[in-house]
Structures are given as C-alpha cells and as structure tokens.
Amino acid sequence: MANMLRTGAQFRLTCGQQTVVVVELGGALREYRVGGRPVVDGFEADDTIEGGRGQLLVPWPNRIGDGRYRWQGRELQLPVNEVEHANAIHGLLRWTSWQAVEQADGRVVLATTLWPQPGYPFHLVARVQYALDRHGLTVEITARNLGDTPAPYGVGQHPYLAVGDRAVDDMLLTVPARTWLRTDDRGLPVAAEPVAGTPLDFAAPRPIGPQRLDTAFTDLRREADGRAVVRLAEPSGAYGTDLWLGEGADHVQVFTGDTLPEPHRRRSVAVEPMSCGPDAFRRDPRGVRLEPGARHTLRWGLAPWPGE
C-alpha cells in the first residue's frame, strides 16, 4: 500500500505566479505563495497540523465554555478539547476527511457530512470552495441543515498570515472594527467594548509591537463592495496581504500566536473570519439558529499585494 500523507490528498491550484494547496484532512488551506513569497504560514503535507493552522471551524468557531450549552430545552455536552481552560474549541470537522466533489483550473470544491452525535445531535452537509484568480484567493464555506429541527451553527477559518520573514512585532496591522469582545482568562467573552482610544484600536495601520492579541473584533466597517478588509503589511508598506470579510463574516479573531510552541510562537498572525463570536451557542442562540433545510454561507478571501 502506498504511503498515505498525514494530511491526505493534496489539491493544487495555480494562477500565474500564485500557488495554493488545500488538503483532504479538514479541508484545510496548507499553502499559498506568490512566486517565492509565502502569503500564509502553513504546514508541510506530512505534518501534524498545529494551532488550527488553515483549518475550517465547523459547526462553531472559537470556544464554547465547558462545552455545554442549552438548545430548545435540551442540555447538550460537547467534548472538551481545550482542556487547560475547560472549553470546546473550533468545531467538529477539523480531523475528518473532506472529499473533492468538483475540480477545475484554479478551483476545487470539497465536501463532508456532519452526522448527529453526542453533544451535537444535528445533521449537516458542509462544502468549501477555493477559487484562485489574478485578484487572489476566494473561499466560500456553505452548510445546509439536513435535519427536521433547527440546529446551532457557526463557522470560521484559521489562516496564519505571513509577511516575508518579518517578526510579528514589526508587522503593520489594520483592523476596521468598532468593537472588541473583552474576555476572561478562559478566552470567553464578558463584555463588548468600543476599540476607540484603546490599545486595540487598529483603525489606522500601526505596528503590533509587543502586544499580545487573541481578540475577537466585530461591528466592522465595510467598503463600498460590502467587504471589510484586515491588512497585514511590512513596515515600509511595500508589500502585504489583505484578508477581506464578505457575506456571513461578521466577526474576526486576531491571534499573535503567543501560546503556540516554538518555532511557531509569534512567527505569524492568525486572522480568522468568523460568522459569530466566541461562546455564541450560549450567548447568542438566536444568532446561530439554522432552520431545517436552510443554508448558511461565509465568504472571505486573501489578496496579496503587490500582485503578480
């Protein structure tokens, strides 16, 4: 039997000097390069994926405190996989096989089924489309509720952005958000607060410096095309990457990697598009309600600059 890579089948997309690699394991984004420059800080095909790197976060992003929530009169208990803080983190589909259902030049669609299970007795089908063109990479994540009762549902993705060989401290960060979610020592939100006048105000580009971020932002300022753009750039502003948040992406988590093991600690910045905030199954059950037969779509993308 041929040796199977730890991340399964590899799906390569190309457009000009751009290359993207997506993997079967979790449908994760493994690599994005423009020429010799990395756009994301990914992983090798035979690596064990660490720190959520490039992974799809379905059916919730971020954390659920104690893994416990109440839904339509039922108390449900999810596996607690952030043991040190007693949270359920980043969904149920990161370590499952996503199968290619469509492939064409510059485009691949992967799909999987989320079967009813303890803690999440709901039935969903999920699809992700990666499409690469001269403007960059567009990602569209869609889920449909196959069951006959409403399901709690949220989604996100966990790319780490690289800016050449720059350290996190030197990177210029722009986050077009009016509000951040203050959290406790478990990473669970306790209040929504304005960013204006605080160290979390990145409305104008400025260096991250020694600041430690593992922060959810919302109330996003959007451009004329409806997109909100988080920008990471090198100090001179000569090159960088825009991560845009489109349909369904109402929150974004920015994580400077301070809790990661070496050599990953503060090597790159995770910018995570999310449909909802942390602990949403408990804090915002109406906002995460997916009706029987209904679909939810989250669209986001990456636009490195200068381009080709």
Stockholm file with secondary structure:
# STOCKHOLM 1.0

chainA/1-308         MANMLRTGAQFRLTCGQQTVVVVELGGALREYRVGGRPVVDGFEADDTIEGGRGQLLVPWPNRIGDGRYRWQGRELQLPVNEVEHANAIHGLLRWTSWQAVEQADGRVVLATTLWPQPGYPFHLVARVQYALDRHGLTVEITARNLGDTPAPYGVGQHPYLAVGDRAVDDMLLTVPARTWLRTDDRGLPVAAEPVAGTPLDFAAPRPIGPQRLDTAFTDLRREADGRAVVRLAEPSGAYGTDLWLGEGADHVQVFTGDTLPEPHRRRSVAVEPMSCGPDAFRRDPRGVRLEPGARHTLRWGLAPWPGE
#=GR chainA/1-308 SS CCCCCTTCCEEEEEETTEEEEEESBTTCEEEEEETTEESBCCCCTTSCCCTTTTCEECSCCSEEETTEEEETTEEEECCCCBGGGTEEESCSCTTSBCEEEEEETTEEEEEEEECCBTTBCCCEEEEEEEEEETTEEEEEEEEEECSSSCEECCCEECCEECCTTCCGGGCEEECCEEEEEEECTTSCEEEEEECTTSTTCCSSCEECTTCCCEEEEEEECCCTTSCEEEEEECTTSSSEEEEEECTTCCEEEEECCTTSCTTTTTSSEEEEEESSCTTHHHHCTTTTEECTTCEEEEEEEEEEESCC
#=GC SS_cons         CCCCCTTCCEEEEEETTEEEEEESBTTCEEEEEETTEESBCCCCTTSCCCTTTTCEECSCCSEEETTEEEETTEEEECCCCBGGGTEEESCSCTTSBCEEEEEETTEEEEEEEECCBTTBCCCEEEEEEEEEETTEEEEEEEEEECSSSCEECCCEECCEECCTTCCGGGCEEECCEEEEEEECTTSCEEEEEECTTSTTCCSSCEECTTCCCEEEEEEECCCTTSCEEEEEECTTSSSEEEEEECTTCCEEEEECCTTSCTTTTTSSEEEEEESSCTTHHHHCTTTTEECTTCEEEEEEEEEEESCC
//
